[in-house]
Amino acid sequence: MYRSAFVLLVTALVSSPASAQLLDVLTAPKTLIERAAEARSMGDIASDNAIVVKVNAAMARQGTIAAATEIYEQRLLVTGLFDDKAKFEAFQRDVKAVEGVKKLYWHALYLPETDPKRKGMPSWSDTLALTTKAQVRLTKAIGGRYVNFRIAADSHGTLYVIGRAYTKDEANSVIAALKDGDGVKKVVNYMDVRP
């Protein structure tokens, strides 16, 4: 009940211009609490947290909130849409230099504001809302046990899921829940399946 109310509140807030910063502030404590509840070692969780701190520092150095990151077992997923090529390249370089990342799934893009491909593309706030709505569907689909999954979206309607499913059936349920949403064009699966 608490999680559903929280997710609905965050969904309502992501329509504001400062939504990405607000979403980070609101979800950071939740993320740390959820990670503590996962079925993995504290050392593994601490390694993930250390990587996220370094990636967030790289984002801060560039003075941008144009990217989102998710991590599970030192496998780092990065999405985002940059309109400044220098910031995009510097952020990418800094992220690739972060020690401890076992696998980097890079889905951030550079696309100038003047590029015709941007016409009709959802805003970053809309993209964050797509992610939040997917988290709500996932929570309902797997009975609130989604602490082993991280979800991110991009500006093309693609949802990315990273984490660990205990069975193939659980992984299939996760994918089905994510696909079943307005605006979702594709789901990319980076889940491991293992008990």
C-alpha positions as CSV (number, residue, x, y, z in Angstrom):
1,M,0.0,0.0,0.0
2,Y,2.8,2.5,1.0
3,R,4.8,1.7,-2.2
4,S,1.7,2.2,-4.4
5,A,0.9,5.6,-2.8
6,F,4.5,6.6,-3.1
7,V,4.7,5.7,-6.8
8,L,1.5,7.5,-7.5
9,L,2.9,10.6,-5.8
10,V,6.1,10.4,-7.8
11,T,4.1,10.0,-11.0
12,A,2.1,13.1,-10.3
13,L,5.3,15.0,-9.6
14,V,7.3,14.0,-12.7
15,S,5.3,16.5,-14.9
16,S,7.2,19.4,-13.3
17,P,10.3,20.9,-15.0
18,A,12.5,20.0,-12.0
19,S,11.1,16.5,-11.9
20,A,14.4,14.6,-12.6
21,Q,16.1,16.2,-9.6
22,L,13.0,15.8,-7.4
23,L,12.6,12.2,-8.5
24,D,16.2,11.5,-7.5
25,V,15.7,13.1,-4.1
26,L,12.5,11.2,-3.5
27,T,13.7,7.8,-4.6
28,A,17.2,7.8,-3.2
29,P,16.2,6.7,0.3
30,K,13.7,4.2,-1.1
31,T,16.4,2.7,-3.3
32,L,18.8,2.3,-0.4
33,I,16.1,0.7,1.7
34,E,15.1,-1.7,-1.1
35,R,18.7,-2.7,-1.7
36,A,19.0,-3.6,1.9
37,A,16.0,-5.9,1.6
38,E,17.4,-7.8,-1.4
39,A,18.6,-11.4,-1.3
40,R,22.3,-10.6,-1.9
41,S,25.3,-9.7,0.2
42,M,25.8,-6.3,1.8
43,G,29.2,-6.2,0.1
44,D,27.6,-6.5,-3.3
45,I,25.1,-3.8,-2.4
46,A,27.9,-1.6,-1.1
47,S,29.8,-2.0,-4.4
48,D,26.7,-1.0,-6.3
49,N,26.2,2.1,-4.1
50,A,29.8,3.1,-4.5
51,I,29.5,3.0,-8.3
52,V,26.3,5.0,-8.3
53,V,27.9,7.7,-6.2
54,K,30.8,8.0,-8.7
55,V,28.4,8.1,-11.7
56,N,26.3,10.7,-9.9
57,A,29.5,12.7,-9.3
58,A,30.3,12.5,-13.0
59,M,26.8,13.8,-13.8
60,A,27.3,16.7,-11.3
61,R,30.6,17.6,-12.9
62,Q,28.8,18.1,-16.2
63,G,26.0,20.0,-14.5
64,T,23.4,17.9,-16.1
65,I,20.4,15.7,-15.1
66,A,20.0,14.4,-18.7
67,A,20.8,10.8,-17.7
68,A,19.3,8.1,-15.5
69,T,21.2,5.2,-14.1
70,E,20.3,1.8,-12.7
71,I,22.6,-0.8,-11.3
72,Y,22.5,-4.4,-10.2
73,E,25.5,-6.6,-9.2
74,Q,27.9,-4.0,-10.7
75,R,26.1,-4.1,-14.0
76,L,25.4,-0.5,-14.9
77,L,22.5,0.7,-17.1
78,V,22.6,4.3,-18.4
79,T,19.9,6.0,-20.3
80,G,19.3,9.6,-21.2
81,L,19.1,12.2,-23.9
82,F,21.7,15.0,-24.2
83,D,21.5,18.1,-26.3
84,D,25.1,19.2,-25.5
85,K,27.7,17.1,-27.3
86,A,30.6,18.1,-25.0
87,K,28.6,17.2,-21.9
88,F,27.5,13.9,-23.4
89,E,31.1,12.9,-24.4
90,A,32.6,14.0,-21.0
91,F,29.9,12.1,-19.1
92,Q,30.4,9.0,-21.2
93,R,34.1,9.2,-20.7
94,D,33.7,9.6,-17.0
95,V,31.3,6.7,-16.6
96,K,33.5,4.4,-18.6
97,A,36.3,5.3,-16.3
98,V,34.4,4.3,-13.1
99,E,36.1,1.3,-11.5
100,G,34.2,-1.7,-10.4
101,V,31.7,-1.8,-13.3
102,K,31.5,-5.3,-14.6
103,K,29.2,-4.5,-17.5
104,L,28.0,-1.2,-18.9
105,Y,24.8,-1.0,-20.9
106,W,25.0,2.4,-22.5
107,H,21.7,3.7,-23.9
108,A,22.3,7.5,-23.5
109,L,22.2,9.5,-26.7
110,Y,23.3,12.8,-28.0
111,L,20.8,14.6,-30.2
112,P,20.9,18.4,-30.8
113,E,17.8,20.4,-30.0
114,T,17.6,21.4,-33.7
115,D,17.6,17.8,-35.0
116,P,14.3,17.0,-36.7
117,K,14.3,13.5,-35.0
118,R,13.4,15.4,-31.8
119,K,10.1,16.4,-33.2
120,G,7.3,14.6,-31.4
121,M,9.8,12.9,-29.0
122,P,8.6,12.7,-25.4
123,S,10.2,15.1,-22.9
124,W,12.5,13.8,-20.2
125,S,9.7,14.2,-17.7
126,D,7.5,12.0,-19.9
127,T,10.2,9.4,-20.1
128,L,10.5,9.4,-16.3
129,A,6.8,9.0,-16.0
130,L,6.9,6.0,-18.3
131,T,9.5,4.4,-16.0
132,T,7.4,5.1,-12.9
133,K,4.2,3.7,-14.4
134,A,6.2,0.6,-15.5
135,Q,7.4,0.2,-11.8
136,V,3.7,0.3,-10.7
137,R,2.7,-2.4,-13.2
138,L,5.7,-4.5,-12.2
139,T,4.9,-4.2,-8.5
140,K,1.3,-5.3,-9.2
141,A,2.4,-8.2,-11.5
142,I,4.8,-9.8,-9.1
143,G,3.1,-9.0,-5.8
144,G,5.3,-6.2,-4.6
145,R,8.5,-8.2,-4.7
146,Y,10.3,-6.1,-7.3
147,V,13.4,-5.2,-5.2
148,N,15.6,-7.3,-7.4
149,F,14.7,-5.4,-10.6
150,R,15.7,-1.9,-11.9
151,I,13.8,-0.2,-14.7
152,A,14.8,2.7,-16.9
153,A,13.2,4.2,-20.0
154,D,14.5,6.1,-23.0
155,S,13.0,8.8,-25.1
156,H,12.0,6.3,-27.8
157,G,9.6,4.4,-25.6
158,T,12.0,1.6,-24.8
159,L,12.0,0.1,-21.3
160,Y,15.1,-1.5,-19.9
161,V,15.1,-4.0,-17.1
162,I,18.1,-5.2,-15.2
163,G,18.3,-7.4,-12.1
164,R,17.7,-11.0,-11.2
165,A,14.7,-13.2,-11.6
166,Y,14.6,-16.5,-9.6
167,T,12.9,-18.4,-12.4
168,K,12.2,-18.1,-16.1
169,D,8.5,-17.7,-15.3
170,E,9.2,-14.7,-13.0
171,A,11.3,-13.2,-15.8
172,N,8.5,-13.7,-18.3
173,S,6.0,-12.1,-15.8
174,V,8.3,-9.1,-15.5
175,I,8.6,-8.6,-19.3
176,A,4.9,-9.0,-19.8
177,A,4.1,-6.4,-17.1
178,L,6.5,-4.0,-18.6
179,K,5.2,-4.4,-22.2
180,D,1.7,-3.8,-21.1
181,G,1.8,0.0,-20.9
182,D,0.9,3.0,-23.0
183,G,3.9,4.4,-24.8
184,V,6.0,1.3,-24.4
185,K,7.4,0.3,-27.8
186,K,10.0,-2.2,-26.7
187,V,11.4,-3.9,-23.7
188,V,15.1,-4.8,-23.4
189,N,15.9,-7.5,-21.0
190,Y,19.2,-7.5,-19.0
191,M,17.9,-9.8,-16.2
192,D,19.9,-12.8,-15.0
193,V,17.8,-15.8,-14.2
194,R,19.0,-17.8,-11.2
195,P,17.9,-18.9,-7.8
